[in-house]
Amino acid sequence: PSRIWASWQAAHATAGQKDMNSGQKGVSKKEGLSGFKYQMQQVKEGESFSILWKTLFVRLVFTYTVKPIPKGSKVSCSVEILGFFAWPVRWALKNKIRKNLSQALGAMVKQLENKKY
């Protein structure tokens, strides 16, 4: 779990901060895209954190958790879609969210295999 947590901290470091803190704001960017603004919430050092992303009438909350298991770590992510348009957004984006989370997890595994944290 400590290597995964260190990887998450490196990914979400902003303005010289080394730790993730509740209330901390950031921007997620992909090459060629403008990215989206988010806010860190419910940070439990070494265990879990949530990312809140807001748009018109909808809030998406991504909660990431890491737990030790006998042969490594178990990483999980849950997604809550809240607000007035939650149902149509959930229907429209569920497959895209699932695909993006799968790609992000795969990239994190490769990064952890190639780097020492």
Rosetta blueprint (number, residue, H / E / L):
1 P L
2 S H
3 R H
4 I H
5 W H
6 A H
7 S H
8 W H
9 Q H
10 A H
11 A H
12 H H
13 A L
14 T L
15 A L
16 G L
17 Q L
18 K L
19 D L
20 M L
21 N L
22 S L
23 G L
24 Q L
25 K E
26 G E
27 V E
28 S E
29 K L
30 K L
31 E L
32 G L
33 L L
34 S L
35 G L
36 F E
37 K E
38 Y E
39 Q E
40 M E
41 Q E
42 Q E
43 V E
44 K E
45 E L
46 G L
47 E L
48 S E
49 F E
50 S E
51 I E
52 L E
53 W E
54 K E
55 T E
56 L L
57 F L
58 V E
59 R E
60 L E
61 V E
62 F E
63 T E
64 Y E
65 T E
66 V E
67 K E
68 P E
69 I E
70 P L
71 K L
72 G E
73 S E
74 K E
75 V E
76 S E
77 C E
78 S E
79 V E
80 E E
81 I E
82 L E
83 G L
84 F L
85 F L
86 A H
87 W H
88 P H
89 V H
90 R H
91 W H
92 A H
93 L H
94 K H
95 N H
96 K H
97 I H
98 R H
99 K H
100 N H
101 L H
102 S H
103 Q H
104 A H
105 L H
106 G H
107 A H
108 M H
109 V H
110 K H
111 Q H
112 L H
113 E H
114 N H
115 K L
116 K L
117 Y L
